[in-house]
Structure formats: C-alpha cells, structure tokens
Amino acid sequence: MSSSDRRAAGSATRSGGPSLARQSPLAGLLAVLVVAVGLDGCGFHLRGDVSYAFTSLYVNAPSSPPFALELKRALASGDATQIVGSPGEAHAILDITSVVDDKGVLSLSSGGRVREYLLTKRVSFGVRDGAGRDWLPASEIAIRRSYTFNESEVLAREAQEARLLKDMQTDAVQQVMRRLQAAKKPAT
C-alpha cells in the first residue's frame, strides 16, 4: 500500500462519512428554517423603525442641555418624527423637568474608608400637546451603577466614573425614547 493510499484511507475513517459541506443543500435550508421558526415562536423580532403617535416634537429641557442634545440627536436619527424649534410648531411637547446625577457611598472598609460608590441618574419628564393635555403623564427614570474605589487609583476611578455617567445618560436617552413610543394622543 502506497503512502497516498494510506493517507486517503486514514482520512476516510477519521471523518466518519461525508462532511456537512457535501450534504444536500436541503439539510442546510431545513436547519435555517427550524431556527427561524423557533425564534419567531418565542416572540423574538428584530428591532425595526420606531413609531410615535406624533409627527413633530419640541424638546423643552432648559435644565439639561447635554441630555437634551443627545436625546434630540437620537430622535432625529430616525425617520419617525421631526424635531422642531418652537412649541407652536410641534404636534407634541416633551418637557424634561429635571436631570439629576447623584453620587453616594455604597460601602465602607473596616477602617472607615470608602470602598464602593453608587451613581444614580434621575430623569423626570412628561409629554403634552399645545393645549396642555397629557400624552404621557409625568414619569421618572432612575438608573443606578456602582463601582469600587481605591485611593491608590484615583485617576483611573475618576475616568471610570465619567464613563459610567456617560453610559447612564445614553441608557436614559434610550429609555425615554422607548417610553415616547407608548405616548398616546389624548381623547378630545
């Protein structure tokens, strides 16, 4: 038996039969179909375009320009609604009454030094029309994150805190956008 015959015989016994690439395309199609039906059956669906009950929106956020700017950018990135510059032009008005960042001590070491901090971001808002009728009653979103603190790594922890606050703001913007989808035009 030549060396090429031995290699061919060895590879045939190791593989145990035809590879998946050599099986019929029908088997691959069937596997994809089974996965798709399973995902559809569990309620999974891709996030599509968002839809709002209003076509234009005025964002009234005098107390928080950075939050309002990120929210306006996120809303403008979709085709669902137009951000307008005055309340008179808007179909609905988003009033952001407060955006508060808070930092508190979460735990202390046995020596009384801070070991962990808790960051909290609270966003209060409501949606109304020009006549003052509520589309979405006053609501509050609270997001919390904790992080450990070590006095020897102060600069790294300050950068971590800034990153956490930025991530919390992005999360709050996304939650406000999801709540805006639930806003309903008031009955007249």
C-alpha positions as CSV (number, residue, x, y, z in Angstrom):
1,M,0.0,0.0,0.0
2,S,1.5,3.3,-1.0
3,S,1.6,6.3,1.3
4,S,-1.0,8.2,-0.7
5,D,-3.4,5.2,-0.4
6,R,-2.8,5.1,3.4
7,R,-3.5,8.9,3.7
8,A,-6.7,8.5,1.7
9,A,-7.8,5.5,3.8
10,G,-6.9,7.3,7.1
11,S,-8.8,10.5,6.2
12,A,-11.9,8.5,5.2
13,T,-12.0,6.6,8.5
14,R,-11.4,9.7,10.6
15,S,-14.1,11.8,9.1
16,G,-16.7,9.1,9.6
17,G,-18.5,9.8,6.4
18,P,-19.4,12.7,4.2
19,S,-18.8,16.2,5.6
20,L,-21.6,18.7,6.2
21,A,-20.4,20.6,3.1
22,R,-21.1,17.6,1.0
23,Q,-24.7,17.0,2.3
24,S,-27.6,18.2,0.4
25,P,-28.5,22.0,0.4
26,L,-31.9,20.9,1.7
27,A,-30.5,20.0,5.1
28,G,-29.0,23.5,5.5
29,L,-32.2,25.1,4.5
30,L,-34.1,22.9,6.9
31,A,-31.8,23.9,9.8
32,V,-32.2,27.6,9.0
33,L,-36.0,27.2,8.8
34,V,-36.1,25.4,12.2
35,V,-34.1,28.2,13.8
36,A,-36.3,30.9,12.3
37,V,-39.5,29.2,13.4
38,G,-38.1,28.8,16.9
39,L,-37.1,32.5,17.2
40,D,-40.5,33.6,15.8
41,G,-42.3,31.3,18.2
42,C,-40.6,32.8,21.2
43,G,-41.6,36.3,20.3
44,F,-38.1,37.4,19.1
45,H,-38.1,40.0,16.3
46,L,-35.5,42.5,15.0
47,R,-35.9,46.0,16.2
48,G,-37.3,47.9,13.3
49,D,-38.1,51.5,12.8
50,V,-39.7,53.2,15.8
51,S,-43.1,54.7,15.6
52,Y,-44.6,57.5,17.6
53,A,-48.1,58.8,17.9
54,F,-46.9,62.3,16.9
55,T,-45.2,63.6,13.8
56,S,-43.3,66.5,15.3
57,L,-41.8,67.1,18.7
58,Y,-40.5,70.0,20.7
59,V,-38.0,69.1,23.4
60,N,-38.3,71.5,26.3
61,A,-35.2,70.9,28.5
62,P,-33.9,74.1,30.0
63,S,-32.1,72.5,32.9
64,S,-30.1,69.8,31.0
65,P,-28.5,70.8,27.7
66,P,-26.2,67.7,27.3
67,F,-29.1,65.3,27.9
68,A,-31.4,67.2,25.6
69,L,-28.7,67.3,22.9
70,E,-28.2,63.6,23.0
71,L,-31.9,62.9,23.0
72,K,-32.5,65.3,20.1
73,R,-29.8,63.5,18.1
74,A,-31.2,60.1,18.9
75,L,-34.7,61.2,17.9
76,A,-33.5,62.9,14.7
77,S,-31.6,59.8,13.6
78,G,-34.8,58.0,12.9
79,D,-37.5,58.9,10.4
80,A,-40.4,58.6,12.8
81,T,-40.6,62.2,14.0
82,Q,-39.3,65.7,13.3
83,I,-37.7,67.8,16.0
84,V,-38.9,71.4,15.8
85,G,-37.6,74.6,17.2
86,S,-40.7,76.0,18.9
87,P,-43.6,74.6,20.8
88,G,-46.1,76.2,18.4
89,E,-44.9,74.1,15.5
90,A,-45.0,70.8,17.5
91,H,-47.6,68.1,17.5
92,A,-46.4,67.1,21.0
93,I,-44.1,68.7,23.6
94,L,-41.6,66.7,25.6
95,D,-41.0,68.5,29.0
96,I,-37.8,67.3,30.7
97,T,-38.3,68.8,34.1
98,S,-35.1,67.6,35.7
99,V,-31.9,65.5,35.1
100,V,-30.0,64.8,38.3
101,D,-26.7,63.0,38.8
102,D,-26.1,61.8,42.3
103,K,-23.1,60.0,43.9
104,G,-23.4,58.3,47.3
105,V,-21.3,56.0,49.4
106,L,-22.4,52.3,49.0
107,S,-19.9,50.6,51.3
108,L,-17.0,51.4,53.7
109,S,-14.0,49.3,54.7
110,S,-13.3,48.3,58.2
111,G,-11.1,51.4,58.6
112,G,-14.0,53.7,57.6
113,R,-12.7,54.4,54.1
114,V,-15.0,54.4,51.1
115,R,-14.9,51.1,49.2
116,E,-17.8,51.5,46.8
117,Y,-19.8,54.4,45.4
118,L,-23.3,54.3,43.9
119,L,-24.1,56.6,41.0
120,T,-27.7,57.5,40.2
121,K,-29.1,59.4,37.3
122,R,-32.8,60.5,37.5
123,V,-34.7,61.9,34.6
124,S,-38.2,63.4,35.1
125,F,-40.3,64.1,32.0
126,G,-43.7,64.2,30.5
127,V,-45.3,64.6,27.1
128,R,-48.2,67.0,26.4
129,D,-49.7,68.8,23.4
130,G,-50.0,72.5,22.9
131,A,-53.3,72.7,24.8
132,G,-51.7,71.1,27.9
133,R,-53.4,67.7,27.5
134,D,-51.1,64.8,28.7
135,W,-49.9,62.4,26.1
136,L,-47.7,60.7,28.6
137,P,-48.1,61.6,32.3
138,A,-45.1,62.8,34.3
139,S,-42.6,59.9,34.7
140,E,-39.2,59.4,36.2
141,I,-36.4,57.1,35.1
142,A,-33.7,56.2,37.6
143,I,-30.5,54.4,36.5
144,R,-28.0,53.2,39.1
145,R,-24.4,51.9,38.7
146,S,-21.9,51.0,41.4
147,Y,-18.1,51.0,41.3
148,T,-15.3,50.1,43.6
149,F,-12.9,52.8,44.8
150,N,-9.3,52.5,45.7
151,E,-7.3,55.6,46.9
152,S,-4.2,54.4,45.0
153,E,-6.1,54.5,41.7
154,V,-7.9,57.9,42.0
155,L,-7.3,59.0,38.4
156,A,-8.5,55.7,36.9
157,R,-11.6,55.7,39.1
158,E,-12.4,59.3,38.0
159,A,-12.2,58.2,34.4
160,Q,-14.4,55.1,35.2
161,E,-16.9,57.4,36.9
162,A,-17.1,59.7,33.9
163,R,-17.5,56.7,31.6
164,L,-20.3,55.3,33.8
165,L,-22.1,58.6,33.9
166,K,-21.9,58.9,30.1
167,D,-23.2,55.3,29.7
168,M,-26.0,56.1,32.1
169,Q,-27.0,59.1,30.1
170,T,-27.1,57.0,26.9
171,D,-29.3,54.4,28.7
172,A,-31.6,57.1,30.0
173,V,-32.0,58.5,26.5
174,Q,-32.9,55.1,25.1
175,Q,-35.4,54.5,27.9
176,V,-37.0,57.9,27.2
177,M,-37.3,57.0,23.6
178,R,-39.0,53.7,24.4
179,R,-41.4,55.5,26.7
180,L,-42.2,58.0,24.0
181,Q,-43.4,55.1,21.8
182,A,-46.1,54.5,24.4
183,A,-47.4,58.0,24.3
184,K,-51.0,58.2,23.1
185,K,-52.9,61.2,21.8
186,P,-55.4,62.2,24.4
187,A,-59.1,61.8,23.7
188,T,-60.7,65.1,22.7
